Amino acid sequence: MIKLDRRLILNFDWTLLSLVLLLSGIGLVNIYSTGFSLTDFQRTPLYIKQIQWILIGVTGMAVAFFVDYRFLGRHAYTAYGLSVLMLLIVHATGYATRGSQRWIVLGGFTFQPSELVKLTIILALAKYFDRHQLGRNYGLKDLIAPFLIVLAPFLLILKQPDLGTGLIVLILFLSLVFFVGIDWRSVLTAATAGIVLAPIGWYLLKDYQKERILTFFDPERDPLGSGYHIIQSMIAVGSGGLFGKGFLKGSQTQLKFLPEQQTDFVFSVFAEEWGFVGGMILIVMFLSLILWGLKICLHSKDYLGALVAFGITMLIFWEVFINVGMVLGILPVVGIPLPFLSYGGSSMVVLMTAIGLLMNISVRRFILQS
């Protein structure tokens, strides 16, 4: 299972590690800013908690790096099954807050199993497509089984309710389907079915989810209610100007006008303090990370590794794309964290573990098949 090979160290992916640690460091500084207040020194220091989660995440990264990803691939369905079981436990006895039941308590810590599902879905789908290579593009009938893999956790996540994470799970499925190849007639059929079923999907949404979508098209329709988040976010981003107001000097952040500023809207905080230039540098760093992940996918020595690397890279890409689009007002607010910057232990630990898998795939291309 764990084989120490000096080539793992000699070919270690320092570029990937450096990018992730740098982004996490920027996140810590940003989280410190969100909790800073000249009139409140009694608040729990979130950045200290985030440091603890980063250290736990680095431990997960190390384990994922040293355990051969092919071993993890062989046990992908087991990991997937355990994560779905955790979702069932959440549904039965989970910890609820703000109208959502998404967490369970593990060893004194609250953990969000839906974050883990993002990774186990990638592993399960990678194993399936690796074992069922058709030598041609997949049709809709060929995708029934992998879709069922996704359907169960998707429905359980929606039940919590957590539309954002549910959408990420579906998008990961679609991303991997396009990677393995899908018949274009099937794409047209699925798109047509989606358009026809859209009214049913709208009916199934919660009232607050419908309101978020309507607010996306017209934030001013309820500026003190459902539109408040996005309006304050756009004010914060816009007030940053070209070079920003400076560290700890963002008025929207420090005066607490910006809601969820340590989680969903951390990019708004960063843009207010560091401006357009700082925001672009951050986006370039994320783009570098995504391109590096695609490079690892391209150079993987086997199909399983390529699938896992692509899935992890797409997880980071879509979360960055949706979160930044959300805070800029070009996408609806759906509650997606910004990778490595948003406060939250579950997301940080899972993403760090996923990066360990990416490094695993990266270095093992230098090791001959055993």
N, C-alpha and C positions, 0 to 999 in steps of 0.2 A: 504494500500500500504506500508506505513512505520509504523512498530510496534516496539516500543522500549521495549525490553525484557532484563531483567538483565542477562539472560543466554547468550545473545550475547556478553556481556562484560566478564562474568566469563569464557567463553570458547573461548575467542578471540584467534586467531591463531598468536601468537607472533613470532613463528619460520618463518612463511611465510613472515610476514611483515619485520622482521629483515633481511632476505636474500635479499629481494627486495631493501630495503633502503641501505644495504651495497653495493650491486652491483651498485646502482645509485650513491652512494658516490664515489666508485672507478671510475665510468664513469666521474664524475665531475673533479676529479684529472687528469684523462687522457685527457679530453677535454682542461683543462687548459694547459697541456703540449703541445697539438697540436697548440695552439694559442700563445705560448710563443716564443719570438724572442728577441735576444739581440739588434737587430737593428731596431725594429719596435714596438713602444709602442702606436701607434695610432690606432691599429687594434681593431675592436669592440670585447669586451670580450665575447666570446661565452659561457664561463662557467656561466656567469651571466644570460644570456638568458636561459641556460639549467636549472638553479636553478628556474627560473620563471615557466618553463614548468613542472618541478618536482612538484612544489607547486600546479599548476593547476591539474596535474595528481593525486596528493594525494586527492584533492577535489573530483575528479571523482571516486577515489577509495572509499572514504567515502560514497558517494551516492550509488555506486554499492553494498557496504557492507550492508547498512541499508535497502535498498529496497529489499523485498523478491524476490529471483530469480525466484520463480514460477510466480510472477506478471510480471517480465520481459519476462518469457517464453510465457505467454499469449499474450504479445504484440510484440513478436519477428518478426512477419511478417511486422508489421508497421515500426519497426526500420529498418528492411531490406529494405523495400520500400523507406524509406527516404534516406538511404545511396545510393541506386541506383539512386534516383533522384539527389542527390548531384553529382554523377558521370556524369549524363547527363548535369548538370550545368557546370561542369568542361569542358566537351566536347564543350559546346556552348560558354561560356564566361570565361573559366578558365585562370589562370595566367600561362604563359609559360616561361621557362628558360632552356637554354642548349638543345634546341630542343625537350623538353618534356612539355606537357601541363597537369599538375597533381594537381595544387593547386587552391583553391578559397580563397578570402579574407573575413574573418569574424571578425568584430570588430577591424580592424587594424592588425590582425594576419593572416598569411597565413596558411591554413589548407589543408592537403592532405586526401581527402575522401576515397581513396583506403585503407588507414590504418584502417579507421573505418569499412570498408567493411569486413575486416578479422574477426572482432568480431561479426558483425551482421550476417555474413554467418554461423558462429558457432551456434548462437542462433536460426536462422531459420532452419538449418538442425537438430539441437537438438529437436526443436518443432516437425518437421515433423516425425522424427524417433520415437519420444515418442508417437505421435498420431497414427502412422501406424505400430505398432509392429505386425509382422507376425507369430511369434512363430516358425520360421524356417529361414534358410539362404536366403538372398535376391538374386533374379535373376536379369538379366539385365533389364527385363521389369519392375520390381519393382523399379528400380533405375532411371527410366526416369524422374519422377517428381522431385526428389531431384537434379538430374543433371541439369535440367532446372533452378532450383533456383541458381545454381552456374554459369551457362552459360552466363546469361545476364551481370553480373558484370565482369566476366572474359573477355568477348569480349570488354567491355567498357574500361577496364584497359589496355588491349593490344593496344587499339586505341590511348592511350595517348602519346607515347608507354611506357609501364612499364612491361617488361617481367618477372622480378623478383617477383613482387607482384602478377602478374597473375599466376605464377607457385605456389606460396604459397597458393593461393585460391584453385587451383586444388588439391594440396597435402593435404590440410585440408579436402577436400571432400573425397579423397581416404582414408585418415586416419580414418575418422568417418565411412566410409563404411566397412572397415575391422573390426572396433570395434563392429558394430552392427551385422556383420556376412554376408559373401557373398559366394554364391555357387562357388566352385572351377572350375566348368565347365565354369561358367561365367567369372572367372578370365582369364582362358586360351583363351576364345573367345575374350575378351577385349584386351588381350596382343597381340594376333594375328592381330586384327584390327589395333592396334597401330603401329605395325611393318609395316603393309601394307601402312598405311596412313602417315608414317614418312616422306617420300619424299615430300608430299604435305605440311606438316608442315614446312619443311625446306624452301620450296618455299615462304611461307607466312612470313617468318622472314624478318626483316629489314636487310640491308647490314651490319650495325654495329653489330647487334646481331649475324649474321653468322660469322663475323670476330672474335667476342669474343669466340665463340665455337672453331673455327679453332686455335685461339691463345692458348686456353687451352691445345690442343694437342702439340703445338709447339710455346712457347712464343718467341723464338728467330727469328721467321719468320718476325716479325716487332717490333724489340726491342725499337724503338723510337716512335712507334705509338700504335697499339692495344695491344702490349705485354708489354708496359712500366709499366702499373699499377702492373701487377702480378710480373714482374721482380724486381721492387723496393720493393714490399711487401716481397718477399722471401729474398731479401738482408737484409731488416730491421729485419725480424724474425731471420734469421741466425746469424746476427751480435750481437744479444742479448746474444748468448752463454748460459751458464748454469744459471747465476745469473743476467744477464742484465748489461747495461751500467750505470744505475742509473737514478733517476728522473731528467728530463730536460737535459739529456746528450746523448740522442739518435741522432746520426748524421743524419740519413735519415729523421728523423722527424724535427729536428731543422733547418736543411739546406733546408727543403721544397722539398726534392727529392720525398717523398712519397705523391702521389696524394690522394685526398679525405680522408685525414688522420683523420678528425674529424667525418666522417660518416661511409662509407663502410669499411675503413681500420683501425679502431680504435684498433683492436686486434694486428695489426702489430706494432703500436705505443707502446702498452702495453708490447708486447713480446720483443721489442728492449730495453726498459727501465728496465724490470724486469726479462727477460730471460725465459728459459725453466721452471724453478721452479715456477716463478710467473705466467706464462701462465697455468701451470698445476693446480695451486691453483685456478685460475679463472675458469677453466673448471670444477673442482670439485665442486665449488660453484654453477655453472649452473646445474651440474648433480644433486646436492642436491635439488635444486629448482624443477627440473623436476620430480625427484622421490617423492618429497613431494606432487606435483600436482597429480601424479598417486595414491598416498595414499588417497588423498581427493576424487578422483574419485571412488576408491575401497570402501570407507566407506560412500559414499553418500547414503542418505536415500531413494532416488527415482531415476528412470531411467533418468529423465530430468536432474537432477543435475549431474549424472554420465557422461552424454553425454557432457554437457557444460564444466565440469571440464576436461574431456579428450581432448576436442577440444582446450581449452585454453593451456593446457599443451603441446599438439602437436604443437601449434603455436609457443611457446617458443622454443621447441626442434628443430623444423625444421629451424627456423631462426638462432639459434646458430650453428647448424650443417652446414648449407649452408654457413653462413658468415665465420666461422673458416676454413671450407674446401676451400672456395674461396681465402682467404688471404694466405693459405698455398700452393696453386697451385694444389690442388687435385680435385677442382671443377671449372667450368667456372665462370667468373666474371659476376654476374647478378644483382648486386646492392641491396643486402639484408642487412638491418642494423643489428647490434649486439644488442639484447634486453638490455635496460637500460644503455648501454654504449655509443652507437652512438648518436651524436648530432642530434636533430630533435624533434620538439614539437609534431607533430601528432603521431608519433610512441610512444613517452613517455606517452602521455595522454591516448592513447588507451590501451597500455599495463598496465598502472597503474589501469585503470578502470577494465580491465580483471582480474587483481590480486584481486581487490575488490570483484569481482564476485566469485573468488576462495575462498576467506575468507568467503564470504556469505554462500557458499555451505558447507564449512568446519564446521562452527559453528552451522548451522541450523540442522545438524544431531542430535544435542542434544535437539532439540525442537520438541515436539510431533506435529503430523499433526493436523492442525486446520481446 
